[in-house]
């Protein structure tokens, strides 16, 4: 998404200078032209619209964004100054970087590749560095990183401060090594001169009177060597002085880094205290204020989510409450004009999925009629009158896939009526609260359909979809002689070439669900004289759902414990409401 192109060749050259400008000396760096950049990036907007493509422009120390390049002539939508901004890449997302000012204004930006992201970060950081605000690079404007007398000046433009200081120190140490060799030669030369003078002084008494001792004729130019020695010594002192300056600069740099680290530590301690206060509030201590956490894109579903399990569940629960409110409003406004229309049951034996449909349906029927309770690890987790719900705690690849079994007795409806409402597409939006969109992908037969369902997004969980076949049939009941009839609806995930999993914005859910219903008539009567108050429908609901994606296990179990009983009560109430004024259907 970051299709950034330099405006011209000169800008491209200057951009390279801004990023890799280790070869510019002091005179050139004072008049350097700061690179400017423009292109498209993804910018985080909010939790409703998420990431949106925006046109980003860097100009005169200001980063601005527009809805598109075509809209750039109508004024920017927002801007941020780079002079006091903090630019940093994301710890886990290789294509993302953040631009912030004092933690109160934050832009979350994302490129379509790691290279483009690094290009933006380098240019923005180089601009901030060249501006001289809040950066060690501002030291170069005073020439303090240049040797006082060295013939090879240190390069000062581009690169980090620590790299420049290290390079300058290395150069000066090399100079000192050279000066040491020169001084050693000069000391040896002067020592040789003095040795010659001493030797001639000892033998001067033996020299004939008409001979005169002249040291200048027998030795080196002492004055010239002395001048050279003095110049070399001055060079050593000047180089040492520059090394001291560089070390002072490095000390200042480390001091500033220490101050920054101490400031970060202070902020972390404040955040810790605020979070601790929040936990105390949740435990009943209302004397301390509640912390408000800025909601950026990091608060998304995923193993690196910054939300704890409690915060994650609070977000999910709030989203589910909102869905409940919407459904209640829709129920009040909805007219009850849907009639039950049964199509003749025709088996789909000629379809390629039939062997799987037959096998899974019979397996689920057997599974649903097994006893529940303590055997097999079943745990009772919800009970409301006749309704009892059991589950086993199981995980697959770190995801909660707890098998669920629910038993419920409903008055006034038959098994066929309940299964027909559970199976038929026209009723589904009436009782499935989280359903956003539903499509019948394929009609295998009147009793067998393939559905694609998209469910509402519950922040901070990603949106889910499910692709499954659904089969309904009447089954001869040989185990319970008191039951008038027995019906089953079985749903099982499948595949379809036109709807591959996890190819769009949705995470695919994998499920196996069955609804087994039996009709009981009390007291037994002639079918012509049966009233709805004589009917009781025994419902057994079983499901195994792999939610896909990622969410904390504790959160999923808390959601299941809350939502499954609500779902079953809502569904059975919907069935009673739909059937109460209609003829009884067996």
Phi, psi and omega in degrees: 000349182261081181269070186270129179229134176299151184292321177206183183295324180295318178296322178297319179295318181291328177297319178295322177296318183295331183267317185237045187271059179272001185243024179250131181270184189301317185293320181287323186291335180294330183250022184293142177269120184291132183293145175244152189214150175209154180167183182257134175224161172273132180239132178289126181261293178196182185285346178277315185256346175063220180280133178229142179285130181225154178267117186252135182230131172255120182207130175053042177078008182237132176260119183238157176226149180231160179297322177204169179296326180293332181270002184293341179278354183255012179100147183281160178272343179183158180211161181213133181278135181275348187299321180241021183271156176248122181248123180211145177282160181279149185290326185246325181272112185289343182259002187248145171217155184241141175240120185224154175232111175057026177063006180256336176234116184230129171252122173262116184239151184216129175264172181267002177206158180294326181294316180295320178299316181294326179297314179297314182299317181297316181294315181296319179292322179294324177297314180298320180294316182291337181292333179084008181262124174063025183226148178293340182296343179295343180298330184293340182290346179255007174069018185282349179259013180254139180300142182290320183228002185292143176284343179246095184288150179283142176283140188232356182260137178078168179074167181277163182295317183296323178295319180295317180296318179297318180295318180296317179298319179297318179297317182291325177294324175296320177297318179297323177297319178294316178299323180298317179296318180297314180298321179298317179296318182292321177295319177299318180297313179295322178296322178297320178299313181294323178298318178297319179298316181295319181296317180294328180293325180292326185264002184294334181290337182272351183281140180299154185296329182278001178259144180241132179278122179237102182299329183297330181281342185249002183217193185274177176282097184298319182297317180295318179295323179295318178297316179297318179300317179298316180295319179296318179298319177298321177297319178298314181296318180295318180295319177298321178299318179294322177299320178297319177300314180298319179294324176296319178297316179297322178298318177298319180298313180293326177296316178296320177297320178297318178299318178297317179296321177296323178293318176299317179299318180298317180295320178296321178295321177295318178296320178299314179297321180294318178295322177297320176298320180296318178297321178296323178297317180295333179272001176116353179273104183260013182277350183243148183289153179274135181283142176251119182262128179294125185270094175264184182292349178290343182274042178260168174298141178152161182295343180256018180300137180281353179277135172286172183301320181295316179294320179300314181292321176303317180295315179297316183295321177298317178297319179293321177299321179296320178296320178298317179298317179297320181292322178296319177295318179295323179294325179291327183271341186283135176274138182273077185244009181274131179251151179279125179228111181268132173271149177301137182286122179230120181294150182258051188290341183271356182274152182295337179276353187302316178304318178293318181299313181297314183295310183294321181297314180292322176298316180292326176297315178297318181296321183290332185268358174289155181292159178239172180129217183287332182294143177076010178084009179292140179235129176286118182240353176206140180212128180213094182066237179286344185273129175228136182235133182237155175208158170243139180275113178222148177228146176229119181057037178083000181253143178286123176230043184305119173297140183237143175221127183232139177237133185210148176242129183235132180268145169091006179223160178257167179298320182294319181296317180295315181293324179296319178292321179293328185272320192288135181297327186292342179263345195299319181291345180281332184242344180266103192293328186268004184286127175259319181209145181219132180228135172275104183290321183207137174258100181286317176200178181293338179253007183217120182229157173247122185250147165238117182243136173248130184255154182296144180281129176251104180297137009262024178271145177291159179291144182245151169225164181218136176239119186206154171267151180230129184231135180235139178202161172266139184235137176290127184261105180262353184265325184242100184289341181281342182284137180286323177200170180218128179233153179220142169237128180237130176244136182212134182299145180218186179235153178213132185299332181278349183227071180292152182287147172055034181264346180236220183279348187261149172264132184282131175262139178245131189216156166222117185228140173222147177235115180249127184232139176234140179259132176237136180245122182224118355282160178301134184220171172294131182309333181286338185252009182284134174250164183294330178290349176272352186264140170224131180249122175269121184249130171239120184243126180233142179206146169228117186235125171260110188288349183066180177060226181203141171196151179301138181301319180297326179291314180301317181293323177294320179294315179301316181298327180277317192273326183298312176299320178297321179297313183294321178293320179294317182295313181293323176296322178296318179298314179299317182295322182286331189258347191297329183254017184242159177299148180290136183237119178258000000 
